[in-house]
Amino acid sequence: MKKFVVFLCVLVSCISTEAQSEKMQTLFNGNQVSSGGYGAVSSRFTTIRGKYTHMAGVYGGWYVNNRFMVGMGAAASTNNIRVPEEFSMNTNKDMTWQYGQFGLMTEYVVASDKAAHLVFQLFAGAGFTLQYDRNNWHHDDYRDVYDQNWFTVVEPGVQVELNLLKWMRFSPGVSYRASFGSDGLGLSDKDLRGVSYHATLKFGKWR
């Protein structure tokens, strides 16, 4: 963690020095609205029912006046979240939990023209969990899917965004995932809620 903080500080310093020689253009020109768009890929680290969980995510949308992005996003777990025997739908198999979410994604960017700046984000949509046999999984065979569980997810967060290039940004951040209405076997709302730490790369047009 200390090495990551030192690396982050050095990276911000280098980008700030570069930014002194070239500043982004003015965001507003009279009543004219400036718009663009970008997409993002994200790697997240969190817990589900106290167990380490890695999630891969994507999102993107329309970016207005270098301040507000509105679009869609989705994320899902990638590692083995082993189901304890007392909650397993098939004790003869190595069952794992799958978590996923998709829905509306918004971001508000503060001082987008600065080399390092803050981004506030909010995800709101649907989430789901299910159980499946990880050792014998075929994407075209839904007979091995058990205990499908749907609920509502709201996830606010904040990022420190770094302008690496005119078309690429790096955004480490943190968010809090809250679920409402989960009734999966062994997965109450309390089990699904938690903090996520994530690293995001964004690609697109910001001005």
Secondary structure as UniProt FT lines:
FT   HELIX           2..19
FT   TURN            20..21
FT   TURN            30..31
FT   STRAND          35..48
FT   TURN            49..50
FT   STRAND          51..64
FT   TURN            65..67
FT   STRAND          68..77
FT   STRAND          81..82
FT   HELIX           85..87
FT   TURN            91..92
FT   STRAND          95..110
FT   TURN            112..113
FT   STRAND          116..133
FT   HELIX           134..136
FT   TURN            139..140
FT   HELIX           142..144
FT   STRAND          146..165
FT   TURN            166..167
FT   STRAND          168..180
FT   TURN            185..186
FT   HELIX           189..192
FT   STRAND          194..205
//
